[in-house]
Amino acid sequence: MVRIRLRRAGGRGQPTHRIVAADKESPRDGRFIEILGDYNPRTEPATIRVKEDRVYHWLSVGAQPSKAVLQVFNVIGLMDRYQRFQDGEELETLLEEAEEVQREHNKDPRTRRDDLQAKAAAKKEEEEAEEPEEIPVEAEEEPDVDEEDEDEVEEEQEEEIDVDEEEEEEEQEEESDVDEEDEEEESDDEEEEEEEESDVDEEDEDEEDDDEEEEEEEKDE
């Protein structure tokens, strides 16, 4: 089975392709039957040159285009013209139309590497020229403050400071009074506990003495 496919022909980093008719079992860059055109994707737009009469011949005998070749053919409208050829339109008319289409499509043979750099530089210059100039914003002048107003502000600040100091002193005095009361209550509680413990100890001693006397009396009897 014959396939119409791309065969790489460019150098390293500069890919170009030939459109060839080759046996399906042949390797990608191996032997081929016929060169049908060429395709250079490095131009803008891509350069496509095809011998359409030979492509019609191979398509008519059952050759199948690869997906990549089919995309290339659709760019220049080749498959639509082939359908018209099958419908009975004259070959010469179709070939003239194909030449005109290819001529219009392949306007600039320069590679993208040369062309796009120049376009990018020109576009950048245009954008810089179109940018509006920034209008400096004038700083707002601060209103003048009278000396009397400044004195009033200072007096208010001093009054606020005095009030804050008085409140702090009052809070500290209240806290100290509360602490002294708590300490006195704690000391009173401790004294009461000590007195209770001493009374209990004396009672226990008296009971022990009474028990000893009773034991001695029983012994004497």
C-alpha positions, 0 to 999 in steps of 0.5 A: 500500500502506498502512503503520501507522507512527510520526509524530513530534509532539513538540518539540525534545528532547521526542519523542512520536509518533502511530501513523498509517495512511499511504500507503507512499510518503508521507514520514515526517511527511507526509500520513496517512490516519488517526490510530490512537493515540499513543506517548510514550517519555519516560514510565516506562513508555512511554505507549501509547494505541491504537484497537485496533478501527481497527488490526484494520480496517487489518490485516485489509485488508492494512496492514503495521506498521513494525518500530517499531510492531510493537514497540509493539503487542507491548508491550501484546499487541495482535498476540496479541489480533488473532490471537484476533480472526481466530480468531473471538473476539468484538471487544467482549471483546478491546476490553475486555481491551485497555482494561484492559491499557492502563490498567494499563500507563499508570500514571504520565503524568509524563515520565522527566525529572521522575520519574527525578530524584526516584527517583535522589535517593531511591535515593542516600539509601537507599544512603547510609543502608544503608552500614555505619559504618566501625569505627576500627581501634585502633593496636597498642601497641608492646611496651616494650623494656628498657634492657638490651635496647637496650644489647645491640642497640647493642653488636651493631651496633657489633661488626658495624661494627668487623668490617666495617671490619676486613674492608675494611682487609684487602681494601685491603691485599691489593689494594695488595700485589697492585698492587705485585707487578704493578708490580715484574714489569712493571718487570723485564720492561721492563729485560730487554727494554731489555737485549736490544735493546741487545745486538742493536744492538751485534751489528749495529754489530760486523757492520757494522764487519767488513763495512766492513773487508773492503770496504777490504781488497778495494779495497787489493788 
